[in-house]
Amino acid sequence: MGHQHRRSTPSRSRRSESGAAAVEFALVVPILLLIVFGVITFGMVFASQLSMNSAARDAARAGVVQNLNATGLSCSAIATQARTQVDPLGGKATDVAVTVTGPDGSTSCSIAKNTAAVTGSSATTMCTNSNTYSGQLVVKLTYTANSPLNLIPAASSIPLSATGSFTCEYS
């Protein structure tokens, strides 16, 4: 009698290949998800930083130019403007701390994180017609960005800061 050869049935080889694919998929998915959520977290932190940079710069700029009444803004008005313009993704504007330092270097006011009260020289006009300061009005914002998904421990809490500064345009 002849020698009989055993052939593997197509269904058996497909089953073993689908099992291998499932194992490969199970090994790759966690790494892929870590990369995807890392990119999402980085994007949110980057967007928050851009928002803070813009708000600090715009508030400092508003503080050094005369308004239509030919007066400058008060320290309180500059700090409040910075706080209302910032939009930290994943957080609230009240999570941002604001510090405004006048062109003389000593006049300043601030709004602490999670408060609305302005402390310091809040009523002081930062740039006036009689000021001949050579320094710059500085607005500094600080914020701690928290990752929406704490999958990456290093990115769970990232401190951000932004500074805007301009010289008074009138003397």
C-alpha positions in Angstrom: 0.0 0.0 0.0 1.0 3.5 -0.6 2.1 5.9 1.9 -0.6 8.3 3.0 0.2 11.9 3.6 -1.6 13.9 6.2 -2.6 17.3 5.1 -3.5 20.0 7.5 -7.0 21.1 7.0 -7.5 24.7 6.1 -9.7 25.3 9.1 -6.9 24.2 11.5 -4.3 26.6 10.0 -6.8 29.5 10.0 -7.5 28.9 13.7 -3.9 28.9 14.7 -3.3 32.1 12.6 -6.3 33.9 14.2 -5.0 32.9 17.6 -1.6 34.4 16.8 -3.2 37.6 15.5 -5.2 37.9 18.7 -2.1 37.6 20.9 -0.2 40.1 18.7 -3.2 42.5 19.0 -3.3 42.1 22.8 0.4 43.0 23.0 0.3 46.0 20.7 -2.9 47.7 21.9 -1.6 48.9 25.3 1.4 50.5 23.7 -0.7 52.1 21.0 -3.2 53.4 23.5 -0.3 54.8 25.6 1.0 56.7 22.5 -2.5 58.0 21.6 -3.3 59.3 25.1 0.2 60.7 25.4 -0.4 62.7 22.2 -3.8 63.9 23.4 -2.3 64.9 26.8 0.6 66.8 25.1 -1.9 68.5 22.8 -4.0 69.7 25.7 -1.0 71.0 27.7 0.3 72.7 24.6 -3.0 74.4 23.9 -3.2 75.6 27.5 0.3 77.0 27.2 -0.6 78.9 24.0 -3.7 80.3 25.6 -1.7 81.5 28.6 0.9 83.1 26.4 -1.7 85.0 24.5 -3.6 86.1 27.6 -0.5 87.3 29.4 0.7 89.2 26.3 -2.7 90.8 25.6 -3.2 91.9 29.2 0.3 93.4 29.3 -0.4 95.2 26.0 -3.7 96.5 27.3 -2.0 97.8 30.4 0.5 99.9 28.6 -1.7 101.7 26.1 -4.0 104.6 26.8 -7.7 103.9 26.5 -10.2 106.4 25.0 -10.3 108.4 28.2 -6.5 109.0 28.0 -5.9 106.9 31.1 -4.2 103.6 31.8 -5.7 100.5 33.3 -5.4 99.8 37.0 -3.5 96.8 38.3 -6.7 95.1 39.1 -8.2 95.6 35.7 -5.0 94.2 34.0 -5.1 91.1 36.3 -8.8 90.6 35.7 -8.4 90.9 32.0 -5.6 88.3 32.0 -7.7 85.9 34.0 -10.8 86.3 31.8 -8.8 85.8 28.5 -7.1 82.6 29.5 -8.7 79.3 28.6 -6.8 76.4 30.1 -8.0 73.1 28.5 -9.1 70.7 31.2 -9.3 73.5 33.8 -11.1 76.7 34.7 -9.8 80.3 34.5 -9.9 80.5 38.3 -7.2 77.7 38.4 -4.7 80.3 36.9 -2.8 82.6 39.3 -2.0 86.1 38.0 0.7 88.6 39.0 1.1 92.1 37.6 4.3 94.1 38.2 4.4 97.7 37.2 7.1 99.4 35.2 8.6 100.9 38.3 9.4 97.4 39.5 7.7 97.7 42.9 4.0 98.3 42.2 2.2 95.0 41.9 -1.0 93.1 42.5 -2.0 89.5 42.1 -4.9 87.1 42.0 -4.3 83.8 43.7 -5.4 80.5 42.3 -9.1 79.7 43.0 -9.9 83.2 44.2 -11.4 86.3 42.6 -9.9 88.8 45.0 -7.1 91.1 43.8 -4.5 91.7 46.5 -1.7 94.4 46.5 -1.8 97.7 44.8 -5.0 96.9 42.9 -6.3 100.5 42.3 -2.9 101.8 41.1 -2.8 102.9 37.5 0.2 101.1 36.1 1.0 103.5 33.2 0.1 107.2 33.5 0.9 110.4 31.5 3.2 111.5 34.3 5.2 108.2 34.5 8.5 108.2 32.7 9.4 104.6 33.5 12.1 102.8 31.6 11.0 99.4 33.0 8.3 97.2 31.6 4.8 96.2 32.8 4.9 92.5 33.4 2.0 90.1 33.6 2.8 86.6 34.8 0.3 83.6 34.7 0.9 80.3 36.4 -1.2 77.1 36.1 -0.8 73.5 36.8 -2.1 71.4 33.9 -3.6 68.1 35.0 -3.8 65.2 32.6 -7.3 64.1 31.9 -6.1 60.5 32.0 -3.4 59.7 34.5 -1.9 56.9 32.4 1.4 58.7 32.1 2.7 59.5 35.6 5.2 62.1 34.4 2.4 64.0 32.6 -0.2 63.9 35.4 0.7 67.3 36.8 2.6 69.8 34.6 3.4 73.4 35.9 3.0 76.0 33.2 3.8 79.7 33.2 3.5 82.5 30.8 4.9 86.1 30.9 3.9 89.1 28.9 5.8 92.4 29.1 5.6 95.8 27.4 7.0 99.3 28.0 4.4 102.1 28.6 3.7 103.9 25.4 3.2 107.3 26.7 5.0 109.5 29.2 
